[in-house]
Amino acid sequence: MPPQELRNLLQEEASRLEETLLSLDEEVMRLLTGLDQMAERIEDADIVRRHVLRDHGRFQAEEVEAAISRGQAMRFESGLARARLLHCRLWAKDLRHWHSIVRATSEQLDDQGPADGTLAEGLARYRSASRQVFQIVEEERMRIARDMHDGPAQSMSNLVLRAEILERLVDRDPDRAKSEIQSFKDSMKGVLDETRDLIFDLRPMTLDDLGVIPTLRRLVNEYKEREGIEARLSVIGQERRLPPETEGALFRIVKEALVNVRKHARARNLDVLINLQPQRVSAVVKDDGEGFDLAAVEARLSREPHFGIISMRERANLEHGQLEVLSQVGRGTEVRVTLPIG
């Protein structure tokens, strides 16, 4: 490939990444502004709710219900905005990493002069990996949108219909309306729980508040209850907080490994081992499931990407770590990752 063509490709890639990063930065600013305004509205709604509940005898049932549901709806909207904010920030972090690679490759090309086959092949591999990362991100966004539509969004639509029924019941049958209000509140709590689960799936608040080990404990315990298999988490070394990037990568890799077990392994037992050392942290996710032909899967990755494996490797590489997958048909699968700390 001629040097000038390589330079043009690098410039186009850098420009595309810069435009996307600019859009993400604008989205982050918009979300932050919206969250600040929403916080003020939630505070006002809470004042009204407390006033109505304190003197509920002076208000009609629909006014009481409206005062309660207004704040809950705002908190639901705020939770979605925070989830979107976390998604944008994580995506921007990955894009900045790729942008730095493009810049470094471009500088190397300028320093070396005419391009050789090795540099051209490296650029081709980079562009292929970049496309895979963007496809992974897009598929994740589609999954989140589908989960939102099938979960909280559908439940909220049902709540709106029930609220309309309650409005009609208030005048016709006040006693029944009061009993229905309790059921309505229970349904609203269910929607909030669904929303919290989605936020946990994006980036758990406990990851920032408590760290990766408590978050993984919750993940494994919920996985055990939901999937009905024997799942255990063991920790070697002194539990402590790790750098945010390391905690985020470790959580995502372990979570993706659990997803793969659920989708493919048909396992009865699952063990997650975290080893905390002074200069590095490692994780092993081992199941006793069906396993697979690792050589065959590796051979297919270039033409039929297995995005679970690719995303785990990309996250490990971003943190200068190493990831290894071991598997044999009929003998289960083991995922090992080691990340440096520092």
C-alpha contacts under 8 A as a table, 3 or more apart, distances in Angstrom:
res1	aa1	res2	aa2	distance
1	M	5	E	6.75
1	M	6	L	6.81
1	M	115	A	7.43
1	M	117	G	7.81
1	M	120	A	6.58
2	P	5	E	5.35
2	P	6	L	6.49
2	P	114	P	7.71
2	P	115	A	7.04
3	P	6	L	5.09
3	P	7	R	6.24
3	P	109	L	7.85
3	P	113	G	7.60
3	P	114	P	5.64
3	P	115	A	5.46
4	Q	7	R	4.99
4	Q	8	N	6.15
5	E	8	N	5.04
5	E	9	L	6.19
6	L	9	L	5.11
6	L	10	L	6.21
6	L	120	A	7.51
7	R	10	L	5.10
7	R	11	Q	6.12
7	R	106	S	6.70
7	R	109	L	7.72
8	N	11	Q	5.07
8	N	12	E	6.09
9	L	12	E	5.14
9	L	13	E	6.12
10	L	13	E	5.07
10	L	14	A	6.04
10	L	102	V	6.28
10	L	103	R	7.88
10	L	105	T	7.96
10	L	106	S	6.40
11	Q	14	A	5.05
11	Q	15	S	6.05
12	E	15	S	5.13
12	E	16	R	6.13
13	E	16	R	5.15
13	E	17	L	6.20
13	E	102	V	7.36
14	A	17	L	5.15
14	A	18	E	6.08
14	A	99	H	6.15
14	A	102	V	6.37
14	A	103	R	7.35
15	S	18	E	5.03
15	S	19	E	6.14
16	R	19	E	5.22
16	R	20	T	6.26
17	L	20	T	5.12
17	L	21	L	6.06
17	L	95	L	6.73
17	L	96	R	7.96
17	L	99	H	6.37
18	E	21	L	5.03
18	E	22	L	6.06
18	E	99	H	7.71
19	E	22	L	5.07
19	E	23	S	6.27
20	T	23	S	5.11
20	T	24	L	6.19
21	L	24	L	4.97
21	L	25	D	6.06
21	L	92	A	6.14
21	L	95	L	7.10
21	L	96	R	7.67
22	L	25	D	5.08
22	L	26	E	6.22
23	S	26	E	5.11
23	S	27	E	6.14
24	L	27	E	4.92
24	L	28	V	6.08
24	L	88	C	6.20
24	L	89	R	7.85
24	L	92	A	6.68
25	D	28	V	5.03
25	D	29	M	6.26
25	D	92	A	7.99
26	E	29	M	5.13
26	E	30	R	6.14
27	E	30	R	5.01
27	E	31	L	6.07
27	E	88	C	7.66
28	V	31	L	5.10
28	V	32	L	6.09
28	V	85	L	6.06
28	V	88	C	6.75
28	V	89	R	7.42
29	M	32	L	5.09
29	M	33	T	6.14
30	R	33	T	5.21
30	R	34	G	6.08
31	L	34	G	4.97
31	L	35	L	5.98
31	L	81	A	6.53
31	L	82	R	7.84
31	L	85	L	6.44
32	L	35	L	5.08
32	L	36	D	6.25
32	L	85	L	7.83
33	T	36	D	5.20
33	T	37	Q	6.34
34	G	37	Q	5.13
34	G	38	M	5.94
35	L	38	M	4.86
35	L	39	A	5.99
35	L	78	S	6.55
35	L	81	A	7.16
35	L	82	R	7.76
36	D	39	A	5.16
36	D	40	E	6.62
37	Q	40	E	5.27
37	Q	41	R	6.45
38	M	41	R	4.98
38	M	42	I	6.04
38	M	74	M	7.27
38	M	78	S	6.84
39	A	42	I	5.06
39	A	43	E	6.15
40	E	43	E	5.08
40	E	44	D	6.27
41	R	44	D	5.04
41	R	45	A	6.07
41	R	74	M	7.90
42	I	45	A	4.94
42	I	46	D	6.07
42	I	71	G	5.84
42	I	74	M	6.33
42	I	75	R	7.18
43	E	46	D	5.08
43	E	47	I	6.36
44	D	47	I	5.15
44	D	48	V	6.42
45	A	48	V	5.11
45	A	49	R	6.06
45	A	67	A	7.18
45	A	70	R	6.78
45	A	71	G	5.44
46	D	49	R	4.91
46	D	50	R	6.07
46	D	71	G	6.42
47	I	50	R	5.28
47	I	51	H	6.21
48	V	51	H	5.08
48	V	52	V	6.12
48	V	67	A	6.62
49	R	52	V	5.16
49	R	53	L	6.05
49	R	64	V	7.75
49	R	67	A	5.03
49	R	68	I	5.92
49	R	71	G	7.82
50	R	53	L	5.17
50	R	54	R	5.93
51	H	54	R	5.16
51	H	55	D	6.40
52	V	55	D	5.34
52	V	56	H	5.19
52	V	59	F	7.12
52	V	64	V	6.29
52	V	67	A	7.09
53	L	56	H	4.78
53	L	64	V	7.08
55	D	58	R	5.87
55	D	59	F	7.47
56	H	59	F	5.38
56	H	60	Q	7.84
56	H	64	V	6.83
57	G	60	Q	7.67
59	F	63	E	6.11
59	F	64	V	6.55
60	Q	63	E	5.31
60	Q	64	V	6.49
61	A	64	V	5.16
61	A	65	E	6.19
61	A	170	V	6.79
61	A	177	A	7.99
61	A	178	K	7.44
62	E	65	E	5.02
62	E	66	A	5.93
62	E	166	L	7.65
62	E	167	E	6.33
62	E	170	V	7.04
63	E	66	A	5.03
63	E	67	A	6.15
64	V	67	A	5.18
64	V	68	I	6.40
65	E	68	I	5.16
65	E	69	S	6.03
65	E	181	I	7.34
66	A	69	S	5.19
66	A	70	R	5.82
67	A	70	R	5.49
67	A	71	G	7.04
68	I	71	G	5.97
68	I	72	Q	6.66
69	S	72	Q	4.97
69	S	73	A	5.96
70	R	73	A	5.29
70	R	74	M	6.31
71	G	74	M	5.07
71	G	75	R	6.20
72	Q	75	R	5.11
72	Q	76	F	6.20
72	Q	188	M	7.80
73	A	76	F	5.02
73	A	77	E	6.26
74	M	77	E	5.03
74	M	78	S	6.05
75	R	78	S	4.86
75	R	79	G	6.06
76	F	79	G	5.13
76	F	80	L	6.48
76	F	192	L	6.65
76	F	195	T	7.19
77	E	80	L	5.24
77	E	81	A	6.33
78	S	81	A	5.06
78	S	82	R	6.19
79	G	82	R	5.13
79	G	83	A	6.20
79	G	195	T	7.23
79	G	196	R	7.71
79	G	199	I	7.36
80	L	83	A	5.07
80	L	84	R	6.20
80	L	195	T	7.64
80	L	199	I	7.66
81	A	84	R	5.05
81	A	85	L	6.11
82	R	85	L	4.91
82	R	86	L	6.25
83	A	86	L	5.25
83	A	87	H	6.25
83	A	199	I	5.62
83	A	202	L	6.55
83	A	203	R	7.51
84	R	87	H	5.02
84	R	88	C	6.18
85	L	88	C	5.18
85	L	89	R	6.25
86	L	89	R	5.18
86	L	90	L	6.18
86	L	202	L	7.50
86	L	203	R	6.97
87	H	90	L	5.30
87	H	91	W	6.08
87	H	202	L	6.95
88	C	91	W	5.12
88	C	92	A	6.02
89	R	92	A	5.08
89	R	93	K	6.23
90	L	93	K	5.11
90	L	94	D	6.54
91	W	94	D	5.27
91	W	95	L	6.27
91	W	137	V	7.71
92	A	95	L	4.98
92	A	96	R	6.08
93	K	96	R	5.27
93	K	97	H	6.44
94	D	97	H	5.15
94	D	98	W	6.50
95	L	98	W	5.11
95	L	99	H	6.06
96	R	99	H	4.89
96	R	100	S	6.18
97	H	100	S	5.24
97	H	101	I	6.53
97	H	318	L	7.66
98	W	101	I	5.03
98	W	102	V	6.36
98	W	130	S	7.48
99	H	102	V	5.10
99	H	103	R	6.28
100	S	103	R	5.09
100	S	104	A	6.08
101	I	104	A	5.07
101	I	105	T	6.05
102	V	105	T	5.14
102	V	106	S	6.08
103	R	106	S	5.06
103	R	107	E	6.16
104	A	107	E	5.13
104	A	108	Q	6.13
105	T	108	Q	5.02
105	T	109	L	6.16
105	T	123	L	7.95
106	S	109	L	5.06
106	S	110	D	6.31
107	E	110	D	5.06
107	E	111	D	6.19
108	Q	111	D	5.09
108	Q	112	Q	6.08
109	L	112	Q	5.25
109	L	113	G	5.92
109	L	114	P	7.47
109	L	115	A	6.71
110	D	113	G	5.47
112	Q	115	A	7.24
115	A	119	L	6.19
115	A	120	A	6.88
116	D	119	L	5.64
116	D	120	A	6.49
117	G	120	A	5.07
117	G	121	E	5.98
118	T	121	E	5.16
118	T	122	G	6.09
119	L	122	G	4.91
119	L	123	L	6.18
120	A	123	L	5.15
120	A	124	A	6.26
121	E	124	A	5.02
121	E	125	R	6.20
122	G	125	R	5.10
122	G	126	Y	6.14
123	L	126	Y	4.95
123	L	127	R	6.17
124	A	127	R	5.20
124	A	128	S	6.21
125	R	128	S	5.09
125	R	129	A	6.12
126	Y	129	A	5.08
126	Y	130	S	5.99
127	R	130	S	4.94
127	R	131	R	6.17
128	S	131	R	5.21
128	S	132	Q	6.32
129	A	132	Q	5.02
129	A	133	V	6.22
130	S	133	V	5.13
130	S	134	F	6.29
131	R	134	F	5.17
131	R	135	Q	6.09
132	Q	135	Q	4.99
132	Q	136	I	6.09
133	V	136	I	5.03
133	V	137	V	6.23
133	V	311	S	7.47
134	F	137	V	5.04
134	F	138	E	6.10
135	Q	138	E	5.02
135	Q	139	E	6.06
136	I	139	E	5.18
136	I	140	E	6.15
136	I	307	F	6.63
136	I	311	S	7.23
137	V	140	E	5.07
137	V	141	R	6.24
138	E	141	R	5.05
138	E	142	M	6.22
139	E	142	M	5.00
139	E	143	R	6.15
140	E	143	R	5.04
140	E	144	I	6.22
141	R	144	I	5.10
141	R	145	A	6.14
142	M	145	A	5.05
142	M	146	R	6.08
143	R	146	R	5.06
143	R	147	D	6.07
144	I	147	D	5.06
144	I	148	M	6.05
144	I	198	L	7.81
145	A	148	M	5.07
145	A	149	H	6.13
146	R	149	H	5.09
146	R	150	D	6.07
147	D	150	D	5.23
147	D	151	G	5.67
147	D	198	L	7.89
148	M	151	G	5.14
148	M	152	P	5.59
148	M	153	A	5.71
148	M	198	L	7.92
149	H	152	P	6.69
149	H	153	A	4.96
149	H	154	Q	5.98
150	D	153	A	6.62
150	D	154	Q	5.74
151	G	154	Q	5.62
151	G	155	S	6.24
151	G	191	V	7.92
151	G	194	E	6.84
152	P	155	S	4.94
152	P	156	M	5.90
152	P	191	V	5.50
152	P	192	L	7.88
152	P	194	E	6.17
152	P	195	T	6.33
153	A	156	M	5.13
153	A	157	S	6.32
154	Q	157	S	5.15
154	Q	158	N	6.43
155	S	158	N	5.09
155	S	159	L	6.24
155	S	191	V	6.38
156	M	159	L	4.91
156	M	160	V	6.28
156	M	191	V	7.17
157	S	160	V	5.20
157	S	161	L	6.57
158	N	161	L	5.18
158	N	162	R	6.28
159	L	162	R	4.96
159	L	163	A	6.02
159	L	184	F	7.28
159	L	187	S	7.52
159	L	188	M	7.45
160	V	163	A	5.03
160	V	164	E	6.37
161	L	164	E	5.17
161	L	165	I	6.44
162	R	165	I	4.98
162	R	166	L	6.16
162	R	184	F	7.42
163	A	166	L	4.97
163	A	167	E	6.29
163	A	184	F	7.88
164	E	167	E	5.13
164	E	168	R	6.69
165	I	168	R	5.29
165	I	169	L	6.27
166	L	169	L	4.92
166	L	170	V	6.18
166	L	177	A	5.95
166	L	180	E	7.27
166	L	181	I	7.54
167	E	170	V	5.50
167	E	171	D	7.64
168	R	171	D	6.19
168	R	172	R	6.68
169	L	172	R	5.00
169	L	173	D	5.17
169	L	174	P	6.34
169	L	176	R	7.20
169	L	177	A	5.45
170	V	173	D	5.78
170	V	174	P	4.72
170	V	177	A	5.53
171	D	174	P	6.19
173	D	176	R	5.52
173	D	177	A	6.24
174	P	177	A	4.91
174	P	178	K	6.29
175	D	178	K	5.27
175	D	179	S	6.65
176	R	179	S	5.20
176	R	180	E	6.15
177	A	180	E	5.00
177	A	181	I	6.14
178	K	181	I	5.15
178	K	182	Q	6.98
179	S	182	Q	5.57
179	S	183	S	6.92
180	E	183	S	5.07
180	E	184	F	6.09
181	I	184	F	4.85
181	I	185	K	6.18
182	Q	185	K	5.09
182	Q	186	D	6.31
183	S	186	D	5.06
183	S	187	S	6.25
184	F	187	S	5.10
184	F	188	M	6.22
185	K	188	M	4.97
185	K	189	K	6.26
186	D	189	K	5.11
186	D	190	G	6.36
187	S	190	G	4.97
187	S	191	V	6.43
188	M	191	V	5.10
188	M	192	L	6.33
189	K	192	L	5.01
189	K	193	D	6.21
190	G	193	D	5.04
190	G	194	E	6.28
191	V	194	E	5.05
191	V	195	T	6.21
192	L	195	T	5.02
192	L	196	R	6.16
193	D	196	R	5.05
193	D	197	D	6.22
194	E	197	D	5.11
194	E	198	L	6.41
195	T	198	L	5.12
195	T	199	I	6.25
196	R	199	I	5.00
196	R	200	F	6.06
197	D	200	F	5.00
197	D	201	D	6.18
198	L	201	D	4.91
198	L	202	L	6.35
199	I	202	L	5.06
199	I	203	R	6.07
199	I	204	P	6.23
199	I	205	M	7.97
200	F	203	R	5.19
200	F	204	P	3.89
200	F	205	M	6.84
201	D	204	P	6.57
203	R	207	L	7.23
204	P	207	L	5.39
204	P	208	D	7.48
204	P	215	T	7.38
205	M	208	D	5.55
205	M	209	D	6.18
206	T	209	D	4.76
206	T	210	L	5.11
206	T	211	G	6.38
206	T	212	V	7.82
206	T	214	P	7.39
206	T	215	T	5.81
207	L	210	L	5.77
207	L	211	G	4.59
207	L	212	V	5.35
207	L	214	P	7.83
207	L	215	T	5.76
207	L	247	E	7.44
207	L	248	G	7.57
208	D	211	G	5.85
208	D	244	P	7.66
210	L	214	P	6.45
210	L	215	T	7.41
210	L	241	R	7.91
211	G	214	P	6.17
211	G	215	T	6.48
211	G	240	R	7.74
211	G	241	R	5.63
211	G	242	L	7.43
211	G	247	E	7.09
212	V	215	T	5.04
212	V	216	L	6.01
212	V	241	R	7.38
212	V	242	L	7.81
212	V	247	E	5.40
212	V	248	G	7.57
212	V	250	L	7.65
212	V	251	F	6.48
213	I	216	L	5.13
213	I	217	R	6.21
213	I	239	E	7.29
214	P	217	R	5.02
214	P	218	R	6.38
215	T	218	R	5.23
215	T	219	L	6.20
215	T	251	F	7.93
216	L	219	L	4.80
216	L	220	V	6.02
216	L	233	L	7.92
216	L	251	F	6.85
217	R	220	V	5.29
217	R	221	N	6.08
217	R	233	L	6.55
218	R	221	N	5.14
218	R	222	E	6.03
219	L	222	E	5.32
219	L	223	Y	6.02
219	L	255	K	7.80
220	V	223	Y	4.92
220	V	224	K	6.08
220	V	231	A	6.46
220	V	232	R	6.88
220	V	233	L	6.77
221	N	224	K	5.09
221	N	225	E	6.38
221	N	231	A	7.26
221	N	232	R	7.85
222	E	225	E	5.14
222	E	226	R	5.97
223	Y	226	R	5.13
223	Y	227	E	5.77
223	Y	228	G	7.86
223	Y	231	A	7.46
224	K	227	E	5.52
224	K	228	G	5.51
224	K	229	I	5.48
224	K	230	E	6.10
224	K	231	A	5.32
225	E	228	G	5.44
225	E	229	I	7.57
227	E	262	R	7.56
229	I	267	A	7.37
229	I	268	R	5.17
229	I	269	N	5.92
229	I	270	L	7.45
230	E	268	R	6.25
230	E	269	N	4.77
230	E	270	L	6.14
231	A	269	N	5.91
231	A	270	L	4.60
231	A	271	D	5.82
231	A	272	V	7.77
232	R	270	L	6.38
232	R	271	D	4.99
232	R	272	V	6.11
233	L	271	D	6.13
233	L	272	V	4.76
233	L	273	L	5.92
233	L	274	I	7.72
234	S	271	D	7.76
234	S	272	V	6.27
234	S	273	L	4.85
234	S	274	I	6.26
235	V	239	E	7.81
235	V	273	L	5.89
235	V	274	I	4.80
235	V	275	N	5.95
235	V	276	L	7.54
236	I	273	L	7.61
236	I	274	I	6.15
236	I	275	N	4.67
236	I	276	L	6.03
237	G	275	N	6.13
237	G	276	L	4.92
237	G	277	Q	6.40
238	Q	276	L	6.59
239	E	276	L	7.13
242	L	246	T	6.37
242	L	247	E	5.94
242	L	341	I	7.26
243	P	246	T	5.30
243	P	247	E	6.25
243	P	341	I	7.23
243	P	342	G	7.50
244	P	247	E	5.13
244	P	248	G	6.07
245	E	248	G	5.16
245	E	249	A	6.15
245	E	319	E	7.53
246	T	249	A	5.22
246	T	250	L	6.04
246	T	319	E	6.91
246	T	339	L	7.09
246	T	340	P	7.96
246	T	341	I	7.21
247	E	250	L	5.20
247	E	251	F	6.08
248	G	251	F	5.26
248	G	252	R	6.20
249	A	252	R	5.21
249	A	253	I	6.10
249	A	315	R	5.88
249	A	316	A	6.88
249	A	319	E	7.53
250	L	253	I	5.28
250	L	254	V	6.19
250	L	283	A	7.71
250	L	339	L	7.87
251	F	254	V	5.35
251	F	255	K	6.00
252	R	255	K	5.03
252	R	256	E	6.01
252	R	312	M	7.66
252	R	315	R	7.98
253	I	256	E	5.16
253	I	257	A	6.20
253	I	311	S	7.99
253	I	312	M	5.22
253	I	315	R	7.22
253	I	316	A	7.85
254	V	257	A	5.05
254	V	258	L	6.30
254	V	283	A	7.55
254	V	285	V	7.01
255	K	258	L	5.09
255	K	259	V	6.28
256	E	259	V	4.95
256	E	260	N	6.27
256	E	308	G	6.38
256	E	312	M	7.05
257	A	260	N	5.11
257	A	261	V	6.36
257	A	285	V	6.86
257	A	308	G	7.66
257	A	335	V	7.07
258	L	261	V	5.02
258	L	262	R	6.28
258	L	285	V	7.77
259	V	262	R	5.10
259	V	263	K	6.19
260	N	263	K	5.08
260	N	264	H	5.85
260	N	265	A	7.18
260	N	308	G	7.03
261	V	264	H	5.50
261	V	265	A	4.74
261	V	266	R	7.04
261	V	267	A	7.03
261	V	287	D	7.29
261	V	289	G	7.76
262	R	265	A	6.31
262	R	266	R	6.85
262	R	267	A	7.90
263	K	266	R	7.70
264	H	290	E	7.85
265	A	287	D	7.58
265	A	288	D	7.79
265	A	289	G	4.50
265	A	290	E	5.23
265	A	291	G	6.26
265	A	332	G	7.31
265	A	333	T	7.92
266	R	289	G	5.19
266	R	290	E	6.39
267	A	270	L	7.16
267	A	287	D	6.07
267	A	288	D	5.30
267	A	289	G	3.83
267	A	290	E	7.03
267	A	332	G	7.84
268	R	287	D	7.68
268	R	288	D	6.51
268	R	289	G	6.86
269	N	287	D	5.78
269	N	288	D	5.83
269	N	289	G	7.84
270	L	285	V	7.28
270	L	286	K	5.79
270	L	287	D	4.51
270	L	288	D	6.90
271	D	284	V	7.81
271	D	285	V	5.84
271	D	286	K	5.25
271	D	287	D	6.45
272	V	283	A	7.05
272	V	284	V	5.65
272	V	285	V	4.59
272	V	286	K	6.51
273	L	283	A	5.54
273	L	284	V	5.09
273	L	285	V	6.61
274	I	281	V	7.26
274	I	282	S	5.84
274	I	283	A	4.55
274	I	284	V	6.65
275	N	281	V	5.69
275	N	282	S	5.17
275	N	283	A	6.29
276	L	280	R	6.70
276	L	281	V	4.73
276	L	282	S	6.74
277	Q	280	R	5.30
277	Q	281	V	5.76
278	P	341	I	7.58
279	Q	340	P	6.00
279	Q	341	I	5.06
279	Q	342	G	6.91
280	R	338	T	6.88
280	R	339	L	5.59
280	R	340	P	4.20
280	R	341	I	4.79
281	V	338	T	5.80
281	V	339	L	5.44
281	V	340	P	6.45
281	V	341	I	6.94
282	S	336	R	7.26
282	S	337	V	5.50
282	S	338	T	4.19
282	S	339	L	6.22
283	A	335	V	7.98
283	A	336	R	5.80
283	A	337	V	5.39
283	A	338	T	6.59
284	V	334	E	6.80
284	V	335	V	5.60
284	V	336	R	4.59
284	V	337	V	6.65
285	V	334	E	5.62
285	V	335	V	5.14
285	V	336	R	6.67
286	K	332	G	7.41
286	K	333	T	5.83
286	K	334	E	4.35
286	K	335	V	6.47
287	D	332	G	5.44
287	D	333	T	5.62
287	D	334	E	6.61
288	D	291	G	7.81
288	D	331	R	6.31
288	D	332	G	4.35
288	D	333	T	6.92
289	G	330	G	6.91
289	G	331	R	6.71
289	G	332	G	4.43
289	G	333	T	6.96
290	E	329	V	5.91
290	E	330	G	4.58
290	E	331	R	6.27
290	E	332	G	5.35
290	E	333	T	7.91
291	G	327	S	5.46
291	G	328	Q	5.17
291	G	329	V	4.44
291	G	330	G	5.38
291	G	331	R	5.69
291	G	332	G	4.16
291	G	333	T	5.26
292	F	297	V	7.95
292	F	327	S	5.89
292	F	328	Q	5.37
292	F	329	V	4.53
292	F	330	G	7.50
292	F	332	G	7.71
292	F	333	T	7.65
293	D	296	A	5.46
293	D	297	V	6.36
293	D	327	S	6.87
293	D	328	Q	5.87
293	D	329	V	5.92
294	L	297	V	5.10
294	L	298	E	6.07
294	L	326	L	7.17
294	L	327	S	5.96
294	L	328	Q	6.95
295	A	298	E	5.14
295	A	299	A	6.16
296	A	299	A	5.10
296	A	300	R	6.39
297	V	300	R	5.16
297	V	301	L	6.30
298	E	301	L	5.28
299	A	302	S	7.03
300	R	303	R	5.62
300	R	304	E	5.40
300	R	305	P	7.01
301	L	304	E	5.10
301	L	305	P	4.40
301	L	306	H	6.03
302	S	305	P	5.93
305	P	310	I	7.33
306	H	309	I	5.73
306	H	310	I	6.30
307	F	310	I	4.84
307	F	311	S	5.73
308	G	311	S	5.39
308	G	312	M	6.31
309	I	312	M	5.25
309	I	313	R	6.22
310	I	313	R	5.17
310	I	314	E	6.03
311	S	314	E	5.06
311	S	315	R	6.11
312	M	315	R	5.27
312	M	316	A	6.25
312	M	323	L	7.48
313	R	316	A	5.09
313	R	317	N	6.04
313	R	322	Q	7.59
313	R	323	L	5.97
314	E	317	N	5.04
314	E	318	L	6.08
315	R	318	L	5.14
315	R	319	E	6.68
316	A	319	E	5.41
316	A	320	H	6.30
316	A	321	G	4.78
316	A	322	Q	5.81
316	A	323	L	6.32
316	A	337	V	7.28
316	A	338	T	7.81
316	A	339	L	6.94
317	N	320	H	4.78
317	N	321	G	5.37
317	N	322	Q	6.68
318	L	321	G	7.42
319	E	339	L	6.65
319	E	340	P	7.44
320	H	339	L	6.83
320	H	340	P	7.04
321	G	337	V	7.22
321	G	338	T	5.52
321	G	339	L	4.35
321	G	340	P	6.26
322	Q	337	V	5.62
322	Q	338	T	5.34
322	Q	339	L	6.68
323	L	335	V	7.38
323	L	336	R	5.66
323	L	337	V	4.31
323	L	338	T	6.56
324	E	335	V	5.93
324	E	336	R	5.11
324	E	337	V	6.34
325	V	333	T	7.37
325	V	334	E	5.88
325	V	335	V	4.61
325	V	336	R	6.33
326	L	333	T	5.75
326	L	334	E	5.05
326	L	335	V	6.35
327	S	331	R	7.03
327	S	332	G	5.94
327	S	333	T	4.30
327	S	334	E	6.22
328	Q	331	R	5.27
328	Q	332	G	6.25
328	Q	333	T	6.86
329	V	332	G	6.89
